Amino acid sequence: MAMVNKNVSYKLLRTLARRANAASPLRCHQAQRATSNATTTVVSQAPKHIPTASPAGNDGDDIFDFSDTKVLFASVPTGKLLHSAATLSVAAVEPMVDLSLWVTNSRLMDVPLFKNAVMGAIKYTAYDHFVAGSDTVETGHTVRRLWDSGVRGMLDYGLEHAVDNESCDIAEKQLIKTAESTQSLPPSSVGFVAVKVTALCPVYLLRRLSDLLRWEHNNSSFKLPWKQQTLPIFSEISPFYHTLQQPAPLNAEEERDLELAHQRLVNVCEKGFESNVRIVIDAEDTSIQPAIDYFTYWASIKYNEKQRPLVYGTIQAYTKDADMRMALTKKAADKMGLPTGFKIVRGAYMSSERELANSLGVDSPIHDTIENTHNCYDRCAVFMLDEIATGPGGLILATHNLQTGKLAATKAREYGIGKDSGKLEFASLYGMADAMTFGLRNAGFGVSKYLPFGPVDQIMPYLLRRAEENKGMLSSSALDRELMMKELKRRMKAYFTDSENKVKRQANSIVN
Ligand SMILES: Cc1cc2nc3c(=O)[nH]c(=O)nc-3n(C[C@H](O)[C@H](O)[C@H](O)COP(=O)(O)OP(=O)(O)OC[C@H]3O[C@@H](n4cnc5c(N)ncnc54)[C@H](O)[C@@H]3O)c2cc1C
């Protein structure tokens, strides 16, 4: 059995390598990177002023045209542009961010007056920039504003890990409410609701399930009575070091908690189905990811229709097994006639993954270099673009990386996968990579912003992660800052020239 798996994986890898090589001229990254029909129901109603992807045969150099900032930021009001440029510029000053991080983590926050002042300052700066609203109503305004400019939303209610069934029940209600809220928004303006399985199933149970799934994978005689139909979760190079000895079977209480978690996910998917909005399930760290994939693929089998994947999973390209795992899952789904949807990200838990592997004296599951991560991302992207060009399925390329955007957009053009296909979406976080978003939109692709929302207290961990990410003058927001400043200067100059001309005209009319 193990031998058969090895051969299958080897063949798949060879296919992946061949496909990636076909894209090699573009896949060669520069040493210095800037840091179906069915889904047509969702995308076909995009605002008419947004162009569609041009035909094949393009060399990729015209995907992003950043030279004309007037066109690029045409849909952004000056007030918003000024606020964004100011927030990103402050976020780039490292000592400033370090001080803010120190303050928000300090005991000073126990003093109510101090806490209120800090929260107030955060609310009008980072929160306004990176968060779409405090609730579904405020977020709806953001969605409408984005939709008017040809950008769709992926609603992401700010939830962190749930510890018990009570917090999971609260999260389930919030997610259902989120999916329902899309019904009062312009049709197609929201493509996805983001779901964290860690909010619907207590994290202790996700750990237990992941252990059991790993053990089962490596011991064919070990049976999991609770396990329902799913797709492959592991490849032969997936990390198994988290589970060094045979885990105890689930007890009655754990089995009941699992049943509750299954039901919560069903309820959220049903609401998504009813509201004609798709569900994208986020990925977390490797200690619990097998259980998340188990739930994701179980729900995919239940809800993905002939042409249209309702449930998308997430592949983290920084893991060494990402491309192999994705290909195995896709192949198994194809055999079942099941369309699959993937969101591809690089991955957000690099430090903790490396620390854990290091402490256990095992090989890190994360690629050893960033170049390997970039190459793996591109292999996964090209593989899926190839698949959806001729078959069913869906792909979200979630990245702020310009080189990847250019590679994927060029391939997509070559294959004729434009906005109207409904199969491909480029996604970035709200408040980040705006230039790339508008550039891809202008080039005729489907673009979305991940829209985290929730009260300021609840969203703090998310904001702290964004602060870290945008820290430093060379951070990924550098291009946005530069282009926003250029556009602000242009608008200011145009304003003064206009005013000057007006005064001159008035003076002339008085003289005459
Ligand atoms: C819409 C959206 C949804 C997301 N959802 C998820 C999710 O569900 N789960 C999740 O984990 N993350 C998620 N992320 C975050 C994502 O994983 C990345 O952390 C983030 O987007 C930065 O990667 P990049 O492709 O944008 O940019 P880049 O700046 O090109 O790449 C940075 C990334 O490269 C990798 N990297 C950096 N240094 C090294 C190194 N030395 N060796 C190997 N790899 C390295 C890391 O993954 C790092 O985050 C999401 C991001 C977006 C935009």
Ligand as a Chemical Component Dictionary entry (heavy atoms), coordinates in Angstrom:
data_LIG
# 
_chem_comp.id                   LIG 
_chem_comp.type                 NON-POLYMER 
_chem_comp.pdbx_formal_charge   0 
_chem_comp.three_letter_code    LIG 
# 
loop_
_chem_comp_atom.comp_id 
_chem_comp_atom.atom_id 
_chem_comp_atom.alt_atom_id 
_chem_comp_atom.type_symbol 
_chem_comp_atom.charge 
_chem_comp_atom.model_Cartn_x 
_chem_comp_atom.model_Cartn_y 
_chem_comp_atom.model_Cartn_z 
_chem_comp_atom.pdbx_ordinal 
LIG C1  C1  C 0 -6.612 36.829 1.620  1  
LIG C2  C2  C 0 -5.608 36.156 2.519  2  
LIG C3  C3  C 0 -5.991 35.045 3.268  3  
LIG C4  C4  C 0 -5.045 34.417 4.096  4  
LIG N1  N1  N 0 -5.397 33.287 4.795  5  
LIG C5  C5  C 0 -4.454 32.604 5.495  6  
LIG C6  C6  C 0 -4.760 31.357 6.102  7  
LIG O1  O1  O 0 -5.879 30.854 6.032  8  
LIG N2  N2  N 0 -3.759 30.721 6.775  9  
LIG C7  C7  C 0 -2.474 31.220 6.846  10 
LIG O2  O2  O 0 -1.598 30.585 7.443  11 
LIG N3  N3  N 0 -2.174 32.424 6.295  12 
LIG C8  C8  C 0 -3.116 33.106 5.628  13 
LIG N4  N4  N 0 -2.787 34.306 5.026  14 
LIG C9  C9  C 0 -1.468 34.928 5.278  15 
LIG C10 C10 C 0 -0.420 34.369 4.313  16 
LIG O3  O3  O 0 -0.136 33.040 4.656  17 
LIG C11 C11 C 0 0.913  35.150 4.348  18 
LIG O4  O4  O 0 1.420  35.166 5.650  19 
LIG C12 C12 C 0 0.835  36.587 3.872  20 
LIG O5  O5  O 0 -0.111 36.761 2.875  21 
LIG C13 C13 C 0 2.223  36.999 3.329  22 
LIG O6  O6  O 0 2.551  36.223 2.177  23 
LIG P1  P1  P 0 2.509  36.831 0.698  24 
LIG O7  O7  O 0 2.287  35.761 -0.291 25 
LIG O8  O8  O 0 1.462  37.854 0.683  26 
LIG O9  O9  O 0 3.880  37.601 0.563  27 
LIG P2  P2  P 0 5.459  37.445 0.614  28 
LIG O10 O10 O 0 5.842  38.679 1.320  29 
LIG O11 O11 O 0 6.014  37.209 -0.728 30 
LIG O12 O12 O 0 5.876  36.188 1.476  31 
LIG C14 C14 C 0 6.016  36.210 2.858  32 
LIG C15 C15 C 0 5.778  34.787 3.295  33 
LIG O13 O13 O 0 6.820  33.931 2.800  34 
LIG C16 C16 C 0 7.093  32.903 3.741  35 
LIG N5  N5  N 0 8.500  33.039 4.165  36 
LIG C17 C17 C 0 9.100  34.166 4.602  37 
LIG N6  N6  N 0 10.395 33.914 4.915  38 
LIG C18 C18 C 0 10.611 32.600 4.665  39 
LIG C19 C19 C 0 11.746 31.744 4.806  40 
LIG N7  N7  N 0 12.904 32.207 5.247  41 
LIG N8  N8  N 0 11.607 30.460 4.486  42 
LIG C20 C20 C 0 10.432 29.966 4.025  43 
LIG N9  N9  N 0 9.306  30.725 3.865  44 
LIG C21 C21 C 0 9.410  32.027 4.188  45 
LIG C22 C22 C 0 6.149  33.109 4.899  46 
LIG O14 O14 O 0 5.035  32.287 4.671  47 
LIG C23 C23 C 0 5.769  34.580 4.809  48 
LIG O15 O15 O 0 4.487  34.843 5.335  49 
LIG C24 C24 C 0 -3.717 34.929 4.189  50 
LIG C25 C25 C 0 -3.352 36.036 3.406  51 
LIG C26 C26 C 0 -4.260 36.630 2.568  52 
LIG C27 C27 C 0 -3.817 37.782 1.726  53 
# 
loop_
_chem_comp_bond.comp_id 
_chem_comp_bond.atom_id_1 
_chem_comp_bond.atom_id_2 
_chem_comp_bond.value_order 
_chem_comp_bond.pdbx_ordinal 
LIG C1  C2  SING 1  
LIG C2  C3  SING 2  
LIG C2  C26 DOUB 3  
LIG C3  C4  DOUB 4  
LIG C4  N1  SING 5  
LIG C4  C24 SING 6  
LIG N1  C5  DOUB 7  
LIG C5  C6  SING 8  
LIG C5  C8  SING 9  
LIG C6  O1  DOUB 10 
LIG C6  N2  SING 11 
LIG N2  C7  SING 12 
LIG C7  O2  DOUB 13 
LIG C7  N3  SING 14 
LIG N3  C8  DOUB 15 
LIG C8  N4  SING 16 
LIG N4  C9  SING 17 
LIG N4  C24 SING 18 
LIG C9  C10 SING 19 
LIG C10 O3  SING 20 
LIG C10 C11 SING 21 
LIG C11 O4  SING 22 
LIG C11 C12 SING 23 
LIG C12 O5  SING 24 
LIG C12 C13 SING 25 
LIG C13 O6  SING 26 
LIG O6  P1  SING 27 
LIG P1  O7  DOUB 28 
LIG P1  O8  SING 29 
LIG P1  O9  SING 30 
LIG O9  P2  SING 31 
LIG P2  O10 DOUB 32 
LIG P2  O11 SING 33 
LIG P2  O12 SING 34 
LIG O12 C14 SING 35 
LIG C14 C15 SING 36 
LIG C15 O13 SING 37 
LIG C15 C23 SING 38 
LIG O13 C16 SING 39 
LIG C16 N5  SING 40 
LIG C16 C22 SING 41 
LIG N5  C17 SING 42 
LIG N5  C21 SING 43 
LIG C17 N6  DOUB 44 
LIG N6  C18 SING 45 
LIG C18 C19 SING 46 
LIG C18 C21 DOUB 47 
LIG C19 N7  SING 48 
LIG C19 N8  DOUB 49 
LIG N8  C20 SING 50 
LIG C20 N9  DOUB 51 
LIG N9  C21 SING 52 
LIG C22 O14 SING 53 
LIG C22 C23 SING 54 
LIG C23 O15 SING 55 
LIG C24 C25 DOUB 56 
LIG C25 C26 SING 57 
LIG C26 C27 SING 58 
# 
